[in-house]
Amino acid sequence: MSITAINVRNQFRGRIKEVIEGPVVSEIDVETPSGLIVTSVITSRSVHELELTVGKEVIALVKSTEVSIATL
């Protein structure tokens, strides 16, 4: 399956900046070329299967049915 076959409109290309690995889930920080940080929480098993390491180029796919915004 190619990335174009995935029906996710919000795609952020970047490089992995940090991996915080836990026993079950891990946090992956992806930094885009503009400096935006996108954080994903995925299973630690997926981290190993996808061979996610700092510096690896990836695409963060964001699909959400709800985004909440609050005023400051």
Secondary structure, 3 states (H helix, E strand, C coil): CCHHHCCCCEEEEEEEEEEEECCCEEEEEEECCCCCEEEEEEEHHHHHHCCCCCCCEEEEEECCCCCCCCCC
